[in-house]
């Protein structure tokens, strides 16, 4: 785990270890810390074309994202099965 300055604030970086789709069909990164973070591609606000394909998502495994939930000391997220 590393801590870096992000937008003038300290932020904890965590590696992407997997993905899942949420109930709206948006991709969510599962981070090493146990938190989840949406990784949407909705230009011009979110420019992440790599989320569109499995190859793109797989290529980003291990990439670090700033985890706001770690910054706020939030407990890990849990997948909920809505079947």
Buried (B, 14 or more C-beta within 10 A) or exposed (E): EEEEEEEEEEBBBBBBEEBEEEEEEEBBBBBBBBBBBEBBBEEEEEEBEBBEEEEBBEEBEEEBBBBBBBBEEEEEBEEEEEE
